[in-house]
């Protein structure tokens, strides 16, 4: 995802809010579009979405973090959720596999 995908981030935050039962942290209206676009433009932010039936039904948020104890980076999977009615269809597994491909590509 890139800087033009702010609406998708907001939709994914709605999925997180429901799945994690945390509508305070995962508000649809915060932060503002400029801040979100800025974060989406950073290489170390990894955000994917799964779309079915013309709606975002899940996704992971991960971050690449440089380590201080070694000359390497690690990818941390921070959030992962799928809308309840779309669970048990392999969506989360497919998303994790895609994150694994990104990890392999980056050498993290």
Secondary structure as UniProt FT lines:
FT   TURN            3..4
FT   HELIX           6..19
FT   TURN            20..21
FT   TURN            23..25
FT   HELIX           33..40
FT   TURN            43..44
FT   STRAND          45..47
FT   STRAND          50..52
FT   TURN            53..54
FT   STRAND          55..66
FT   STRAND          73..82
FT   HELIX           84..86
FT   HELIX           91..106
//
